[in-house]
Amino acid sequence: MLTQLVHTQDLNHSEILALLDRANAFLHQKATPPHLAHKRIIALFFENSTRTIASFQNAAMRLGASFSVFNVQKSSTSKGETLLDTLHNIEAMGVDLIITRHQHSSSARYFAQNLRCAFINAGSGTLSHPTQALLDLLTLYNHFEGKLEGKQIAIVGDIKNSRVANSNMELLPRFGMKILLVAPPHFLPPTQHPSTHSLTQALETADVIMGLRTQTERHSLQTYGSLRDYAKDFCLRRVCLQDRQIPILHPGPVHRNIDIEDALLDDPRSLVLEQVKLGVFLRMALMERCLTTDWAEVIRH
């Protein structure tokens, strides 16, 4: 039984395929969500979130579980209480699953090691965002009808500061996908993956493009005169793609006309809203697995 998810590495290949299949069963209404009204879920987000927290909440409600959002800004951490004490106090109230997001990359592993209840990492620093990577995989898996081997994904933008990029760089190659990183030099981390500073060059070989937000809140120094300057070289535009049928992904929030231009977001090739939709069903499958002792038996029927 999987009770904690910190990184995508916590799941093996067959476990991930089972989650994708279960998410698709929920999507196509071929599976009846279990009645988990007796399960209590709490989200503690120490960073802002719209899509992720709403997605988890929607998923929990569909599963019949109770879902609460803990107001961190008004918690006793402002009085000097440690984060671990806060988590232990919440756990002692009879919570079955805690979901966190935190600005420190090491936070999720630390929380998981010190909790007895189920735990899901909804984003830790620049290191990991496993549920986003899993829903990205589900989006591509469905789009290409499971045939991902050899497909190249160009990940464009602030890769150095992106937990989404880091999780996808670990996960997608396990399903046969090739990674190409596209960014200015100061947005590229040390990596073994091939990279380029030319978006035009990347578009010549890419089968998929994933845009990323420029995470200015994580920049210690201003790296561009303005985001508009950055956009001149790295904004995804319809004119660059021409008539190539390349699916476009983005984890959100999208900086319109900085990451992706308006016209391309409204283009049929954009799968951004499909990612949001599938994220609910992927998180349903994941929470069901974390909260169901006989999950293997459940998904058999």
C-alpha positions in Angstrom: 0.0 0.0 0.0 1.4 3.4 -1.0 0.9 5.8 1.8 3.4 8.6 1.0 4.4 10.3 -2.3 7.4 12.6 -2.1 9.0 12.2 -5.5 8.1 10.4 -8.7 10.9 7.9 -7.8 8.6 6.6 -5.0 6.6 4.8 -7.7 7.8 2.1 -10.0 6.7 1.6 -13.6 3.9 -0.8 -13.0 2.5 1.3 -10.1 2.4 4.4 -12.4 0.6 2.6 -15.2 -1.9 1.3 -12.6 -2.5 4.9 -11.5 -2.9 6.1 -15.1 -5.4 3.3 -15.9 -7.4 4.1 -12.7 -7.5 7.8 -13.6 -8.7 7.0 -17.0 -11.4 4.7 -15.6 -12.6 7.6 -13.5 -12.4 9.9 -16.5 -14.6 7.6 -18.7 -16.9 6.7 -15.7 -15.9 3.1 -16.0 -15.2 3.0 -12.2 -17.3 4.1 -9.3 -15.4 6.2 -6.8 -15.3 4.5 -3.4 -17.2 6.0 -0.6 -14.5 7.6 1.6 -16.7 9.8 3.7 -14.9 8.6 6.8 -11.6 9.8 5.5 -10.2 13.2 6.5 -7.8 15.2 4.3 -6.0 18.4 5.2 -3.9 20.6 2.9 -1.2 22.8 4.3 0.2 25.1 1.6 3.0 27.4 2.6 3.1 28.8 -0.9 0.3 30.2 -3.0 -1.7 27.8 -5.2 -4.9 27.9 -7.3 -4.9 24.9 -9.6 -3.2 22.3 -7.4 -5.2 22.9 -4.2 -8.5 23.2 -6.1 -7.7 20.0 -8.0 -7.0 18.1 -4.8 -10.2 19.5 -3.3 -12.3 18.5 -6.3 -10.7 15.0 -6.3 -11.4 14.5 -2.6 -15.0 15.6 -3.0 -15.6 13.2 -5.8 -14.2 10.4 -3.6 -16.6 11.4 -0.8 -13.8 12.4 1.6 -13.8 15.5 3.7 -11.2 18.2 2.7 -10.0 21.1 4.7 -7.4 23.8 3.8 -5.3 24.8 6.8 -4.7 28.6 7.0 -0.9 28.7 7.5 -0.8 32.5 7.7 -2.9 32.4 10.8 -1.3 29.3 12.4 0.8 29.1 15.5 3.9 28.9 13.3 3.7 32.7 13.5 4.1 32.4 17.3 7.2 30.3 17.0 5.8 26.8 16.8 7.9 24.5 14.6 6.4 23.1 11.4 6.8 19.6 12.7 4.9 20.4 15.8 2.1 21.9 13.7 2.0 18.7 11.6 2.0 16.5 14.6 -0.9 18.4 16.2 -2.9 18.2 13.1 -2.1 14.5 12.7 -3.2 13.9 16.4 -6.7 15.2 15.5 -7.3 12.1 13.4 -6.3 13.2 10.0 -5.9 10.4 7.4 -3.9 12.3 4.7 -1.8 15.5 4.8 -0.9 17.3 1.6 1.7 20.0 1.7 3.5 22.6 -0.4 6.6 24.3 0.9 9.3 26.6 -0.5 12.1 24.5 0.8 13.2 21.6 -1.4 13.9 19.3 1.5 10.6 19.9 3.3 8.5 17.1 1.8 10.9 14.3 2.6 11.3 15.7 6.2 7.6 15.8 6.7 7.1 12.3 5.3 9.7 10.8 7.5 8.1 12.3 10.6 4.4 11.5 9.9 2.5 8.3 10.5 -0.5 9.3 8.4 -0.6 9.3 4.6 1.3 12.1 2.9 1.4 13.7 -0.6 3.9 16.3 -1.7 2.2 19.0 -3.7 5.4 20.9 -4.4 8.7 21.2 -2.5 10.9 24.1 -3.4 12.5 23.8 -6.8 13.0 20.0 -6.4 9.8 18.1 -6.9 6.1 18.3 -7.9 5.2 14.6 -8.4 1.5 14.9 -9.0 2.0 17.5 -11.7 4.5 15.3 -13.5 2.1 12.3 -13.2 -0.8 14.3 -14.7 1.6 15.6 -17.5 2.4 12.0 -18.2 -1.3 11.0 -18.2 -2.0 13.9 -20.7 0.8 12.7 -23.0 -0.1 9.0 -22.5 -3.7 9.7 -23.6 -2.7 12.0 -26.5 -0.3 9.6 -28.0 -2.4 6.5 -27.2 0.3 5.1 -24.9 3.0 5.3 -27.6 5.6 7.5 -25.9 8.8 5.7 -26.8 11.1 7.9 -28.7 9.0 11.1 -28.5 11.0 14.2 -27.7 9.6 16.8 -25.4 11.1 20.3 -25.4 10.9 21.9 -22.0 11.1 25.7 -22.4 11.7 28.4 -19.8 13.0 28.8 -16.3 14.1 25.2 -15.9 16.6 25.9 -13.1 13.9 27.0 -10.7 11.1 24.6 -11.8 10.1 21.7 -9.7 7.8 20.7 -12.5 10.7 20.4 -14.9 12.7 18.4 -12.4 10.0 15.9 -11.8 9.3 15.5 -15.5 13.0 15.1 -16.3 13.0 12.1 -13.9 9.6 10.6 -14.9 9.2 11.0 -18.7 12.4 9.2 -19.7 11.2 6.1 -17.8 8.5 5.9 -20.4 10.9 6.3 -23.3 10.6 10.0 -23.9 13.6 12.1 -24.8 14.2 15.5 -23.0 15.4 18.6 -24.7 15.9 21.7 -22.5 15.4 25.1 -24.0 16.4 28.2 -22.1 18.8 31.1 -21.8 22.1 30.0 -20.0 21.1 31.4 -16.6 17.9 29.4 -16.6 19.7 26.1 -17.3 20.8 23.8 -14.4 23.7 21.4 -14.6 22.2 18.5 -16.5 23.0 15.4 -18.6 20.0 16.2 -20.9 20.7 17.9 -24.2 20.0 21.6 -24.3 19.8 24.6 -26.6 19.4 28.3 -26.3 17.4 28.4 -29.5 13.7 27.9 -29.5 13.7 27.7 -33.3 16.2 24.9 -33.2 14.2 23.0 -30.6 11.0 23.2 -32.7 12.7 21.4 -35.6 12.8 18.1 -33.7 10.3 18.4 -30.8 7.2 16.2 -30.8 5.8 18.0 -27.7 6.5 21.4 -26.1 6.1 22.2 -22.4 6.3 25.9 -21.5 7.3 27.0 -18.0 6.6 30.1 -16.0 9.5 32.4 -15.4 9.6 32.2 -11.6 10.8 35.7 -10.7 10.0 35.1 -7.0 12.9 32.6 -6.9 15.4 34.9 -8.6 17.9 36.5 -6.3 18.9 38.9 -9.1 17.0 40.3 -12.0 18.1 38.3 -15.0 16.3 40.1 -17.8 15.6 43.8 -18.3 12.0 42.8 -18.4 9.9 39.7 -19.0 9.1 41.2 -22.4 12.8 40.9 -23.3 12.7 37.3 -22.3 9.6 36.7 -24.4 11.2 37.9 -27.6 13.4 34.8 -27.6 11.4 32.2 -25.7 7.6 32.9 -25.9 5.8 30.1 -27.7 4.0 31.6 -30.7 1.8 30.1 -33.3 3.9 31.6 -36.1 6.9 29.5 -34.8 4.9 26.3 -35.0 3.3 27.1 -38.3 1.2 24.1 -39.2 3.1 21.4 -37.2 0.7 19.4 -35.0 2.7 19.7 -31.8 0.8 19.4 -28.5 1.5 22.3 -26.1 1.6 21.8 -22.3 2.1 24.2 -19.4 1.7 23.6 -15.7 0.3 27.0 -15.0 -0.1 29.7 -14.0 0.6 30.9 -17.6 2.1 34.3 -18.1 0.2 35.2 -21.3 2.3 36.5 -24.1 5.4 35.8 -22.0 5.4 32.0 -21.8 2.7 31.4 -24.5 1.0 33.9 -26.7 -2.8 34.2 -26.5 -3.4 32.8 -30.0 -1.6 29.6 -29.2 -3.3 29.1 -25.9 -6.6 29.2 -27.8 -5.3 26.9 -30.5 -6.5 23.3 -30.6 -2.9 22.2 -30.1 -2.9 23.6 -26.6 -3.5 20.9 -24.0 -3.3 23.2 -21.0 -6.9 22.8 -19.9 -6.8 19.1 -20.7 -3.9 18.9 -18.1 -6.1 20.6 -15.5 -9.0 18.3 -16.2 -6.9 15.1 -16.1 -5.2 16.3 -12.9 -8.4 15.8 -11.0 -8.8 12.2 -12.0 -5.1 11.5 -11.5 -5.3 12.8 -8.0 -8.4 10.8 -7.4 -6.5 7.7 -8.2 -3.6 8.7 -6.1 -5.6 9.6 -3.0 -7.7 6.5 -3.4 -4.6 4.4 -3.4 -3.2 6.2 -0.3 -6.4 5.8 1.6 -7.5 2.3 0.6 -5.8 -0.8 2.2 -7.0 -3.2 -0.5 -6.5 -0.9 -3.5 -5.3 -3.7 -5.8 -8.5 -5.6 -5.1 -10.6 -2.5 -5.6 -9.2 -1.7 -9.1 -9.8 -5.3 -10.1 -13.5 -4.9 -9.8 
